[in-house]
């Protein structure tokens, strides 16, 4: 078997703090969790992440692992890195006791690699003789996709999740769950909804972990969300932009409002409809980005109208380029 670099698995430096390890694990867990990932090897990746997190989040295990890694770097491991011949040196774990801390890692270690078992298996077995195994369940991560209308109004929805859980014989088995989720009004992309007690089950009477749902807002044909604000492109005619106009605009909430386009408006000008974005302690706004839409010159009448406009109101939009002869 090969020596495993748990720091590389989580993408952190050996000097990483516990908080940095936790953040790195959560970020990667959101990417590779089988409920949300489309990666072919997501289940294997998730197992490796859980294993690395179990070791690096436990101070005693991490200290022992670092000591072993130093011996490996010096060649004291019965093989060369990557040659598949790694064996823990005799007596390498003297002075260490690997008692698992509550909440530090996944509940089921039976899926972990032979490398993990060869290092920590015997020591954890020693601890089990003197103390019943107790650990809070691991937190889990998934995602929920909602519409802008759902973000504005809130909703309740059933979601289906799959998880690996031990059966009566202890064999990991895929179990499907259906949960009723309440999404509050005003959620925004990247926000998390915490479902207490719906993560991995605990051991020894300890509580289950929590399930964190990352909110994702589906693309919309008219609107896009940035934080609590909503943006919409509003087409206007050249006449409306030049002379000003009152135009009707649909809002994400389903109403229609009348908006004033000021005279001499330009493409890209931003109009704000106050507090018509996502609700919250600080309500967002609805921003209208003006886009001047030119009528096609596809008839004789349209071409004549353009020619008359060019004669009546000569205009050179390239004058600032200072091109000779223009």
N, C-alpha and C positions, 0 to 999 in steps of 0.2 A: 504494500500500500504506500501511497505518497504522503508526505508531510503537508498538512493544510495550512495555508496562510490566511488566517481569519481576518486580519487587517485588510488584506487585498480584497477579500470577499465583500466586505462592507465599504471598501473604498475610502478608508480613513488611515491616518498616520498612526504609528505605534504610540505617539504621544497624545493621541486623541483623548479628550475628557469623556466621562460617562455620558454627559449631555450630548456631545458630538456623536458618540456611538449610537445613542438612542435616536437622534434625528436622522442619521444615515440609514439606520435599519428601517425606520418608518417610511422614509422616502423610497427605498428600494422595495419594501413590502407593498407599497401602493402600486408599484410598477409590475411586480411579478406575481402578485396574489392570483391564484387560479380563477377567482371569481371575476377579475377585471382584465387580466393579461391575455393577449393574443399570441404571446411567444410560445413556440412549440415546446420549449423546455422549462416553462414557468414553474411546474411543480417541483422539478429538481432544483431550480434556482431558489425557490422559496424554502426548501428543506435546508440548503446550504446557508441561507441567510439566518434561518432560525438557529442553526447550530452555532454559527459565528456569534450571533447575538447572545446566546446562552452562555458562552464562555467569556466574552469581553464585557458583559454587563455584571458579571460576578467577580468581585475583587480578588477572592482567593483563587478561583480558577484562572483568572487572567494573569495573576502573579506567577502561578505555576506554569502556565503556557508560555509566558515570556522567558522564564528560566529555561524551559525545554528548548525554545526557539534559539536561545543563545548557544546552547550545547549543539544544536543542529548546525548553526552557522560555523561552529568550530570543528564540525565533522564528527562529533561524538554521538552518532545515532544509528550506526550499523548500516549505512548506505549513503548514497549521494542524493541531493535534492532532485526529485523528478524521476528517479530510477525505479520507483515502486518498491524499494527494499527497506523502507523505513521501519524501524522497531524501536520502541522506547528504551533508552538505556536503563540497565538495572539500577534500582534505587533512586531514579531521577526525581520521584515524587516525595522523597523523605522530608518530613517537616510540614507537609501540606495536608489539609483536610478540605475536601470539596463539598461543603454543605451548600445546597442550592438556596439562594435568597428568594423570598416571596416576590412574585411578579417579574423575575428576571429570566424570561425565556419561555419557550413553548412548553405546553404541558406534556407532550408525548415525545420522549427521547428515543423511542424504539426505532424511529425512522432515521436516526442520525448515522453518520458514516462509521466504518470500521476504525478509522483514525480516532474519532471521538471515543468510541468504546474502549479502544486499547489504552487510552490515556486516563479517562475519567471513570470508566465503568467499574473497576475494582474499588476505587476510592469511594464512589457513591454507594456501592454495595456495603462497604464498611460502615458508612454513616447510617445506612438504613437499618442495620442491626441494633443500633443504640437509640435511634430516633425515627419515628414514623415520618414518611415523606409528606411534606406539606408545601404547597405552592399555589399561589393565585394563578388563575388561567391567563394565557397569553392574550393580549389585545389583537384584534383582527381588523383588516382594512378592506373596504370595497368602495364602489362608486355608484352614484345614482344620477341618471340623466333626467332633467326636467325641462319644460318649456319656459320661455320668458313669462307667459301668462301664469304658469304655476308658481314661479318665483314671486310674482306680484301678489297673488291671491292665497298662496299656500295650498297644500293638498294632503290627502292621505292615500297611500298606495301600498299594495302588497308587493314585496320583492322576494325573489327566490335566490337562496344562497346554497352553495355546496361547501362542505368542510370534511376534512379527514378526521375521523374519530375512532377510537378503539372499540371493537365489538366485544361480546362477552368473553371471547378467548384472548383479547388483547391485540388482535390483528387490526391494523389501520383499514378503515372502510369509509367510502364516500357516503356521506349522509346529506340529504337535501332538507332544507328548512324554508318555510315561508314566514316572513315577518311583515307585520303591519307597521308602516313607517309614516310618521306625521312630519311633514315638511312645513316649517313655519313661513308665513309671508315675509318677504324681504331678504331671503337667503341670496347669496351672491356666489359666483364661481370661485371654487377653491375653499369654500367654507366647509366645516365638518359638522355632521350630525352624530352625536354620541348616543349609542344605544347601550345602556348599562346592563351588564350581565349577559350579553349576547355574543361574547367572544368565545375563546376556547374554555372548556370546563376546568375547574380547579381540582386540586388533589388534596386528600387528607382533610376534607371539610372546608377548604379555603374557597373563596368566592370565584366565580367565573370571571374571565376578562371582559373587556368591553368591545363593541363593534363600532368602528368609526367609518361613516359614510361620507365620502368626498362628493360635494355637489358639483355637477357639471351641467351647464345650460346649453341646450342643443342650438345649433345655428337656426336663425330665423330669416325669412325672406325680406323683411323690412328693417328689423332692429338688430343691434348688437349691444352687448353689455360690457361696460368697463367699470369695475367696482360697483358702486350703487347707482351709477349713471347709465342712461340708455341713449344710444345714438341712432339717428335715422337720416338717410339722404333724402332731401326734398327737392324734386325737380320743379323748376319754374321756367317760364318762357322768357325770351329776351325782352319782350314788352313789359312783363311783370317785374323783371329785375330792374329795368331802366326807369320805369315810371312809378313803381311801387304797386302793391296790390293786397287784397285780402284773399287768402287761400285757405281751403279746408284741409285739415291734417288728421288722420286716424292716430289714436294713441294706443299704446300697448294694453291699457286698461279696457279698451273696447269702445271708448267714446270718440266723438269727432269734435275738434276744436277749430276755431277760426284764428288764423295767425296773420299778423301784419308783416308783409315783406317791404322793407324800406326802399325808397327810391335810390337808384344808382347802386343796387346790391351787386355783389360780385360772387362768382363761383367760389365755394369754400367758406363763405361767410357763415358764422355760427349763430343761430337763434336759440335762446334758452326758454324752455317752458318749466318754470320753477316747481320743484317737488312733484314732478310727474314721472320720476324714475322709480327705482325700487324703494319701498318703505323701510323705515328703521328709525333709530334714535336721531340720526342725521339723514333725512330723506334725500334720495338722489334726484337728479334733474333729467329731463328729456331734452336732448340737444338735436336741433335740426341743422344739417349741413346743406347749404344751398348748392344746387347743381343746375346751371343754365343749360336747358335742352333746346337745341336749334331745330326749327321746323325744316323738314327736307325740301330741297328745291327740285321737286319732281313733277311740277306742272308749269305751264307757261305763266299762269297767274302768280305762282310763288316766285319764279325767277324774276318776273317784272317787279314784284314787290321788293326783292333784294336789291335790284338795280336802282330803284327809286330811293331806297334807304341809303345806298352808297352815295348817291348824288346829293340827297338832302342833308345827310349828316356824315360828312367825310371823317373817317376815323382810322388811325394807324396804330395798331396794338404793338408794333415793333419799333416804335420811335426810340425807345430807351436803349435799343441795341446799337444805335448810332452807325448803321450801315450806310455807306456812301451811296447816294442816289435814291435813298428811301425817304 
